[in-house]
Each structure stands twice: as C-alpha cells, then as structure tokens.
Amino acid sequence: MRILITNDDGINAPGLDVLHAIATEIAGDNGEVWTVAPAFEQSGVGHCINYTKPTMISKFGERRFAAEGSPADCVLAGLYEIMVDAKPDLILSGVNRGNNAAENTLYSGTIGAAIEAAIQGYPAIALSQYYGKGNVDLDNQFEAAAVHGAALVRNLLDNGIWDDNDYRLFYNVNFPPVAAADVKGTRAVAQGYRRGSRFHTIPHEAPSGRKYLWIKGGDQTVPTLPDTDAQANLEGYIAVTPMRVDLTDHHVLADLQKALS
C-alpha cells in the first residue's frame, strides 16, 4: 500500500512522527509512506488553499517534503507533483496536537487535508489526539494515538463504510485524553457541539500602542451530547465520525422548496 501523510502542525511536529509510524505499519514491508507537510504550523486554516500565490516545495529526505502552504495545498502537491506517477491508496492527516471534535472540526487544517483528499476522490482519515488531565503529564502525550492508531486505521479500512460518491465519505478520528491503557474502546459517533464554549478574542496592546487580538479557543472540557465526539472522548473512548463535505441541509430542502414556490 502507498500512503500519503500530512498534518497542520508542521513538518517537524511530533504528531507527524506518530502518524508516520502508524502509516508505516499499515503500508507493510512492501509499501511506501510519503510525507508532504506544511513547512510552518497551519493550525486553524481549515480547508484554505494558496489560490493567489505559489507554493514552494522543499525536499527534506527520501519521500519527505515540506510545502509553504496549507494542509490542503500539501495534498494537492502530493497528488499532482510529488506522487504524480504513483498515486496513493490512502491519505492520512495528523496526528493533530489537540482534539478536532465538535466545533473545532470546522476550523481544523487537519480536517481540511482530509476534505481535499476526499474531494480528489481518495480514501482519507484525519486523526487527532485530545489533550486533557489524563494525558497532559505523560512522557508521550500522543500515547493513546501511538498505541491504538494502526489498529484503528486498519479496522476502518477493513470494516468501515467507503464509497465513491461525488462528495465521498471520509473519517474524523479523535483519540481520548487518557493513557493508552485507559482507552475503553471505540465508538462511532456524530459531530458534537460544545454549548457555551466558543472561539473568542483576547485584546493585547503592543509597546507601540497598537491594539492586537489573540484568538482563543473555548473550554475543551465541556461535554457534548451523548453519542457525539467530545463526549465519547471525555469518557475515554476513541471517537470515529463519518463525514462528507456536502453542506446542504437535506432535511429542510423539500420544505424550503415548497415555501419558496
């Protein structure tokens, strides 16, 4: 198997090493793992692409490249430049430092890479490691992902639901904020919503007198509803959420058509 990996934390992020180990195990002795990751951290960029400026590519080693662009740019660079003569069988994104559950999903460059992979017609899985009191003091804060990641990906490949629809299915995986031995299992859940916990701004005045704003995330310990991602993670389970990029609300479409006719 040939696997392309990327992330949004950057080419030197420790989570990318964890993902490389996962991908290497999945690819097998006769497989290949190709890395195309952002040259600099791209957290929070979502599914943006460098549409108005070029993206510089640098080779860091055998099958290892950095792109001065977003995670989605990295996927495009991998598919149409670096791996143009030998396309990947699977695209993995992560392992993100911090969760991409609930509303975080909408901002995530890790998810953005999986979105681009799915739009391009490739099987894709995004993987993220929740941070919390159960793992923040561990020597390896990615322990849950490192120990359980390969088995989870293999299980999804063997038993997950895959399709080739126009907006094809991809998976968002979040590992819980606990030690590997304390992971209780895996749950297939919906994307949740942290009520009352939102991104917001914190003002800062520079020595020059100019005002700047820092963007800060909400409280990550706020649980979502039962059978949703953050709730499962906070209970010690790996959360697996099937996703598509079709943003149409099909539940209200027929009613809207009647209302506007």
DAJOCOR-V783957 format. One record per backbone hydrogen bond with DSSP energy under -0.5 kcal/mol. NH is the residue of the N-H (numbers start at 1). CO is the residue of the C=O. If there is no record, write none. Layout:
NH|CO + NH|CO
This chain:
3|1 + 3|32 + 4|90 + 5|34 + 6|92 + 11|38 + 13|10 + 16|13 + 17|13 + 18|14 + 19|15 + 20|16 + 21|17 + 22|18 + 23|19 + 24|20 + 25|21 + 26|22 + 27|23 + 28|24 + 31|28 + 32|1 + 34|3 + 35|63 + 36|5 + 36|34 + 37|65 + 38|7 + 39|67 + 42|8 + 45|42 + 46|107 + 48|45 + 51|49 + 56|54 + 58|66 + 60|58 + 60|64 + 61|64 + 64|61 + 65|35 + 66|58 + 67|37 + 68|56 + 69|67 + 74|70 + 75|71 + 76|72 + 77|73 + 78|74 + 79|75 + 80|76 + 81|77 + 82|77 + 83|78 + 84|81 + 86|83 + 89|2 + 90|2 + 91|123 + 92|4 + 93|125 + 94|6 + 96|127 + 98|96 + 98|129 + 104|101 + 105|102 + 106|103 + 107|103 + 107|104 + 108|104 + 112|108 + 113|109 + 114|110 + 115|111 + 116|112 + 117|113 + 118|114 + 119|115 + 120|116 + 121|118 + 122|117 + 125|91 + 126|171 + 127|93 + 128|173 + 129|96 + 130|128 + 130|175 + 134|177 + 135|132 + 136|132 + 138|135 + 141|139 + 143|140 + 146|142 + 147|143 + 148|144 + 149|145 + 152|148 + 153|149 + 154|150 + 155|151 + 156|152 + 157|153 + 158|154 + 159|155 + 160|156 + 162|160 + 168|165 + 168|166 + 170|243 + 171|124 + 172|241 + 173|126 + 173|171 + 174|239 + 175|128 + 178|176 + 182|179 + 183|180 + 184|236 + 185|236 + 187|238 + 189|187 + 189|240 + 190|227 + 195|193 + 197|194 + 198|196 + 200|216 + 202|214 + 204|212 + 206|204 + 206|210 + 209|206 + 212|204 + 214|202 + 216|200 + 222|219 + 228|225 + 229|190 + 232|228 + 233|229 + 234|230 + 235|231 + 236|233 + 237|232 + 238|185 + 239|174 + 240|187 + 240|238 + 241|172 + 243|170 + 247|245 + 250|248 + 252|249 + 253|249 + 254|250 + 256|252 + 257|253 + 258|254 + 259|255 + 260|256 + 261|257
